Amino acid sequence: MVLRMLCGGMALLAAALVIKLILLYTGMKEIRTQLSRCLSEETNNVIYVSGNDRHLKALAGALNRELRTLRGMRQRYQSGDRELKEAVTNISHDLRTPLTAVYGYLELLEREEIPAEAARYLGLIKNRADAMRRLTGELFVYAVALAEDDAAFPDDAEKRENVTVNRVLCDSLLAWYDIFRERQIEPEIIIPEAPVVCCVDPEDLSRVFGNLLDNAAKYSDGDLRVELTADGAVTFCNHAAKLDTVTVERLFDRFYTVETGRGATGLGLAIAKLLAERMGANLAAEYDAGVLTMRLTLGHTVLFL
């Protein structure tokens, strides 16, 4: 009799433990689902536990406190990030007016008869003004690209259209012909005859190509190979003996420049990377055996005609 009662008690205890484990599993699954939603979505919802287990409720309460802290940090970051974008845009825009005046006075001085030494100093001033104008332009473009989600700028998707990549690439190469000739770089160009069509913003694509060609002009040892493949991949390859793997890994960092970069602002490749991502493309850099390769993969956006 005692043994039977003991067995019955053990069975009830086991059943209670199984039910407890099931309730704990259900509660943990419920918490996991809600936590995942709270982290992936912009929401003020809190984690709610339908059961009465005090340990699960305590866990949910602790997670809710951390979520509130995280939301506060996110809001402060977004507010500061928005203010920074607006400040960079305003500063770069405001710098254009005095720069225009500087160029006007420089042109007036160039028309005057001045001593050779003064002419040399004038050339140095113009060189620095050119660098300032490049940096100002890059700052403005970068700020606009970063502000793609702000109401002040139109949605990038609205500016997309079917673009023949071959034509945009050829136009970009022609625009850089004089610079390459000046630096004694004769590009090897491989472009298929069949058009490769992509739904992108043509201005963004042109700027990405231009910035990549600018990068090649800065770091090339005298060669450049540009290839567009039928699957929508564009590669820019050139020897760059003065670079190294660590340097190449930082080329997409904002304001990062290397000593071999001529007139670099440190924003060209950062802008190219940002615009490529906006187009749904991927831009990556590789360095092997002294050869720098920039590869733009347009991916699933490519159509074939």
N, C-alpha and C positions, 0 to 999 in steps of 0.2 A: 504493500500500500504506500509506504513511504517512498519507495523507489519510483512508483508510478507518479506520485505527486512531484517528486524531484524532476523527473523527465518532463512532466507537463510544464513545470516552472521554467526549465531550461528552454523548452520549445517556445514558450511565450516571450522569454527574454531574447531569444534569437530572432523571433518575428519582430519584436520591438526595435532591435538593432537594425534589422533590414529596412524597416520602415523609416527609421531615423536616417540611415545612409541614403535612402532614396530621396528623402526630403532635402538632405544636405546637398546631394548631387543636383537636384532640381533648382535649389536656391543658388548654388554656385554657377550653374548654367545661365540662370536668369541674370545674375550679376554680370557675368562675362559678356552676355549679349548687349546689355544696357551700357556697360562701360565702353565697349567697342563703338556703339552708336554715338555716345557722348564725345568720344575722342575724334571721330571721323566727321562729325557734322557740327555746324554752328547752331548749337541749341543750349537752352538754359535748363533743360530737364535734369532731374536728379535720379539717382539709382534707387529704385524701390523694390523691397523684398516682400513678396506676398505671404511668406510663412511667418511663424512666430518665434523662430529660433533666435535667441538673443545674440549669439555669436555672429550669425549672418547679418543681423541688424547692425551690430557694432562695426562689422566690416564695411557694410554699405555706408554707414555714417562717416567712417574714416575716408572712404573713397570720395564721398560727396564734398568733404572739406578740402581734399586735395584738388578736386575738379574746380571748386570755386576759386582756389588760389591760382590754378592754371588758367582759368578764364580771365581773371584779372590781369595776369601777366600777358596773355595774348592780346587783350584790349589795349594795354599800355604799349605793347610792341607795335601793334597795327597803327595806333595813333602816332607814335614816334616815327614809324616808317613813312607814314603818309606825309607828316610834316617835313621829313627829310627830303622826300621826293619833290615836294612843292618848293622847298628852299633851294635845292639844286637847280630846278627848272627856272626859278626866278633869278637866281644868281647868274646862271649862264645866259639868260635872256638880257639881264641888265648890263652884263659885260659887253654885249655887242655894240651898244651905243658909243661908249668911249673908245672901243677898238676901231669903230668906223671913223671917228674923229682923228685917232692916231694915224690911220692909213691916209686920211686926207691931208694932214700936215706933212707926212712923209713924202707924198707925191709932190706937194708944193716945194719941199726942200730939194727933191731930186731935180727939179727944173732950174734951180739956182746954181750958179758957179761957186763951188765951195772947194776948199783945199782937199788934197788927197787924203790926209789924215782924218778930216771931218767926214769925207765920203766913206771911209772905212768904218767909222763909228756909226754912220747912218745905216750902213749895211747890217751891222750887228744889231741895231735897234729893230730893223725890219725883220731880221731873222727871228728875234725874240717875239715880235708881234705876231709873226706867222705861227709860231709855236703856241702862243696864247689863243689865237683864233682856232687852231685845230683842237686844242683842249676844250675850249668853250663849246665848239660844235659837238664834240663827242659827249661832253657832259649833258648837253641838251638832249641829244638823241637817246642817251642812256636813261635819263630821267623820264622821257616820254615812253620808252619801252617798258620801264618798270611800272609805269602808271597805267598799264593796259586795262586794269580792272576798275580804275577810277571813273566816275561819271563825267569828268572833264574831257575824256578821250573816248573816241568811238571804239566799239568792239572790233577786234582784229578780224573776226570771222566775216564781218560785213565787207571787208576790203579784199577778200580772197576771190580769185578767178582762175580759170584754166590758163596756165602760162607755159609756153614752150621753153623748157629749161635750156635747150641748145642755144636759142637766140639770146637769152639773157646772159649766158656765159660768154658767148662771142662778143656781145656788146661790152661786157666788163673787161675782157681781154684787150679789146681795141682801145678802151679808155686808158689802159695802163701801158700801151705800146711804147710811148715816148719815154716813160720812166724806166721801163725795162731796157730800152735801147741805151739810155744814158748810163745805166749801171751794167751794161754789157751782159745782159741776161737774154738769151734767146729761148723762149719757152718751147717745149715739145707739147703739142696740143693733140689730144685724141678725143674727138667728138663724133658720135654716130650720125649717119645721115638721116635715119628715121627719127622723127621728132619724139622727144620724151616730154610729156605734158603733165603738169602738176598743178593742183589747186592750192595756190598760195597767194600771198600779197606780193605782187611783182616788185614793189619798192623794197620790201624787206629782203627778198631773195637777192636783188641787185646789190643791196648794201652788204649782205653776208659775203657775196663773191668779192666785192670791192675790198672789204676788210681782210679777207684771206689773201688776196693778191698783194695788199699793202704789207701784210705780215711776211709774205715771200720776198718782197722787195727789200725788207729790212734785214732778214736773216739769211738769205740765200748766199752761198759761196760762188754763185755765177751760173746756176742752172735752175730750171723749173720744169716740172712735168705736170700737166693738167689733163685729167681724164674724166670723161663723163661716160658712165656705162648705161646699158639699156635698162637696168633695174633701178635707175635713179640715184646711183652713188656718184659723188664727185670727189676726186682726190687731188690734192695739191702736194707734190713731193719736191723737195730740194735738199741738197747737201747743206748742212749747217754745223760745221766742225766745232764752232765755239760754244754751241749749246751742249746740254747734257740732259740726262733723264730727269733729274730733279727739277731743273729749270723748265723743261717742257711741261711737267705736271702742273706748273703754276702759271702757264701762259694765259689761262682763262680767268685768272684772278683779277679783280678790279685794281687798277692803278699799278699793276706789277709790270716792271720793265727790266730789261737786261742791258748790259753795257753795249752790246752789239746792235741794239735797236736804234735806228737813226730817226730822230724826231718823234719817238714813240710817246704816246699819252698814257698807255697802260689801260686803255678802255676799248680799243678796237676789237680784240678777240672776245672780251667780255660781252660786248654788244652783239657780235656775231653769234655767240653761244646762246644768248638770250633770245634773239630773233629766230634762230633755228628751232629752239624749243617751242616758241609761239607757233611756228608752222607745223609742229608735230614731227619735226626732223631731229636728227641726232648729229652733233658735231663733236668729234673726238680728235685728240692729237696722239701721235706715236713717234718714238725716236729709237732708231735702230741703226747701228753701224754708221753713225754720223749723218743719217738721213732723217729729216723731219717730214712727217706725213700728216696732213690735215684731211680728215675724211668727213664729208657731209653726206649723211644717209637720209634721203627723203622718204624712204620706206613705203608704207601702205598708201600714201597720198598720190603715188605715181600712177598714171594711166598710159596706155600705149595706143598709138594711132597708126 
